[in-house]
């Protein structure tokens, strides 16, 4: 197992769409172990594969007593709206209010390729949508108002240049 480097905005790998997983063998299992360790050691509640430079449709979520492995997730239903402060390991130190659906239904596969279906509300619905966004090359910054987005991106860019 290994803690991997987290890729940060504006690295290009965060903007690429990810490929479906078709092989549930040892490579995937070792990727998942590394993702858990990387997420936990960074105090994250979720981590998507592109955040460690791997363009595969894989994410892990760990919050309270929930441990979720998402492979090839698809959003089936979304309902309502909720605004809450959100952050991302790929934009460390930045937190902004983001509007997300209040309830979502997601279908995916687990680490062995077995189908799973999640119906979640509130914070966990938010984390699911945040991680699935990563698999489409989207960051929470993209969901802010244009003004806030420009301001935050400038600040992030400045930090990278230092
Ligand atoms: Co994130």
Boltz pocket constraint, residues with backbone or C-beta under 6 A from the ligand:
constraints:
  - pocket:
      binder: B
      contacts: [[A, 46], [A, 87], [A, 88], [A, 89], [A, 90], [A, 130], [A, 134]]
      max_distance: 6.0
